[in-house]
């Protein structure tokens, strides 16, 4: 394995549009490669499927950034609010993670998610009603973004007029690129978000509703309420995680179909393939790239590579999901693919709690768009699509045309 870390060139539009040739090179070079990732961080990238699967279940690899030796990771968080930012289930390990996840998991059971189908369909239809007469749209700003923002906002009980604010603050806090995020911008956005969430919690305490936030306020686990920091961090996590990756799944899935007209024609002719198509979108070009961060609690060996305590380990789900040792012909989009156990939603105790909801939203959104927007086509050349700069993968915009008035 080369000692010199490989730069992931997030400032290069060609890499953002198609990072997979470089990912393939890294995977072929070895199971663990040192790379310079988003924000200039030096990380140990796990490149292959079986090793990634094992790493995601390895208790020696922590989700708590406080186990990292690189001070820049903590420095990226608002200076006076680090404990609040870290008091969530995404950045905690058992037993805290187990307790926090149990408190919110009832909202994301298969039954509860299925009950949301009519409302998700209604929101989808309303958004398409608004754009259909024009014959053109940006399917990110006009469709893929407002749909999950509305769904998670309603689930948590966030007033409709406030949802654009929390979406804007979240984007400022988590956007990643070639350069480290501006701490002043992150801190200002967090202060706005914290003040808003604190006020929302106060209002829900005074007048509880039939929503997830009201339930979290009163939730008990062995007679212990969520602390105030945990409650604020939980709401922020659910607001952010509840829409960003779903935006990328919806817009990215449509972009993949438009780039593969044979697959689009097949799905139009056999809409029953939509379920397997969603899984293939997640595998082929999922909403998180290159992968999922963990931090070594101790010196650890991964796939024969010695990784030091405190190192940032990036389990490269985007690389693993195109590992030819696991997926035949992995660089081909195949919506009929079976045995598609991708890592797009993680694995183990941190497997994405919102995966059933994301799948349902993707299924409804993409299926309905294909029915309601005949003649759907890109309004720009494929290389004209702008992509998110790092960490989260999806189009920043998706200009399309279609037959108007459908």
HUFEN-V9204 format. One line per field, one symbol per residue. ss: DSSP state (A for helix, B for strand, O for the rest). phi: phi as a letter, one per 40 degrees, with the letter a starting at -180 (. if undefined). psi: psi as a letter, one per 20 degrees, with the letter a starting at -180 (. if undefined). A space follows every 50 residues. Layout:
ss: ???
phi: ???
psi: ???
This chain:
ss: OOOOOBBOOOOOAAAAAOOAAAAAAAAAAOOBBBBBOAAAOBBBBBOOAA AAAAAAOOOOBBOOAAAOOOAAAAAOOOOOOAAAAAOOAAAOOOOAAAAA AAAAAAAAOAAAAAAOAAAAAAAAAAAAAAAAOOOBBBOAAAAAAAAAAA AAAAAAOOOAAAAAAAAAAAAAAAOOOOOOOOAAAAAAAAAAAAAAAAAA AAAAAAOOOOOAAAAAAAOBBOOBBOOAAAAAAAAAAAAAAOOAAAAAAA AAAAAAAAAOAAAAAAAAAOAAAAAAAAAAAAAAAOOBBOOBBBBBOOOB BBOOBBBOOOOBBBBOAAAAOOOOOOOOOOOOOOOOOOOOOOOOOOOAAA OOOOAAAAAAAAAAAAAAAAAAOOOOBBOOOAAAOOBOOOBBOOBOOOBB BOOOOO
phi: .cccccccccccdccccaccdcdcdccccicbbcbcbdggccbbccbbcc ccdcccbcccbccccccccccccccccddcbccccccbccbbbdccdccc cccbcccbcdccccccddcccccdccccdcbdccgaacccccaccccccc ccccccgcddccccccccccdccbcbacbdccdccccccccccccccdcc cdccccadbcaccdcccccbbfgbcccccccccccdccccccbcccdccc cccccccccbdccccccccbcccccccdccccccaccbacibcbbccada bbfgbcbcdgccbbccdccccbcccbbcfccbcbccdbfbccbcbgagcc ddccdcccccccccccccccccbcgdaccbcdccccbdcigbbiccaacb baccgc
psi: pqhpqppomiiohhghhnihggggggghhrhpppqoapjjporoppiqgh hggghijoiioqioiiiqioihghhiqpgjkhgghilrhhkrrqiggggg hhhihhikrhghghiighgggggghgghhhhghhjqroifhifhghfhgg ghghgikpqhiihhghgggghhhipqbhqqqohhggggghgggggggghg gghhhhmqamrhghhhhiqqoljprprgghgghgggghgghihghhghgg ghggggghimhghggghhhmiijhghgghhghggmrippibpqrpohrpq poljpppqpiqppoomhhghikoiihoplhjppoijprlmmrjhjbqbhj pohjghggggggggggggghhimqjpqpirqhiippqqiqgpprphqnpr rrpqj.
